[in-house]
């Protein structure tokens, strides 16, 4: 499997821009609400900590068979960053698997941004090498379950670290 690189992706309202370290300061403010960690744990990163994390993420996976793909979500009409989407593509016995995740800052929630970004991400991945798209969602996180459903994923009944595994197979 060759390494896949994040490319800019546009929707009707959004630009998914490949992550850069320079996004850290604005994203620290976007992700500053402790409520965003209700289901995942942890606390918001400081701008410096987020910058360090983004440096590691943009350096790429130490495993050449694994692609780390990360985007910030830019709401074009307001010219601001609102969240992130990400995909980790790994080899498997049944073709490459892409594990996806998303987060939208509290002020922008309830506007369909996560749904629009996740749908476009999954559509983009379907044009890449991934055969299966996976998301792990806390069973009480109804908003993320709605986003996964809108992106064509369905719950599998399998559990991974207190979260339900959602899956979409990509037919070729």
Phi, psi and omega in degrees: 000129179274156181292136177257142183245138177298135177238155176298137180229136179240146173239188179301321183244345193240153165242124171266111185254133177307136182298137173229152179304326182296345177285348189301316184297311180294320181291331177299321177290318180300320186261019188280348183283120178303336179298336178295344182256010184302322183260340184255344182084174179084188180225163179299143177282147169289163176304322181292316179295321179293322177300315179297317179296317179295326176298317179294317182294316182286342175291338178092168181294141174290344177266113183296346178274353183246133177252127174260120182238124184223136179228151165262150179259120178252123175276105190303314184296334179253358178051046179218156174279143184232348183171197181220157165228152180211156176217137172244118182256124183231151176288153173210173180293344181246026183098166183301141177246137177246120175263125186243158176205161180210155172207137177236134180301149185308316182297341184253001181288155179081011181246008178080009182293312180298318180298312181298317181292316181294318177302313182293322177299311181296321176298317179296317179298327180294339177269354178263203184274348186297135177262334183221140175246132183235142169226148176247121187230132177300137185298341179261000183270082185296325180295316179292325176297321178294320178296314180300316179300315180297332179273004176089011178269151177231148179292142183261342187087353176275145180249146175218110178048058177067016177234154177272136178276126175253149187217148169221123175272137179258116181279137178245000000 
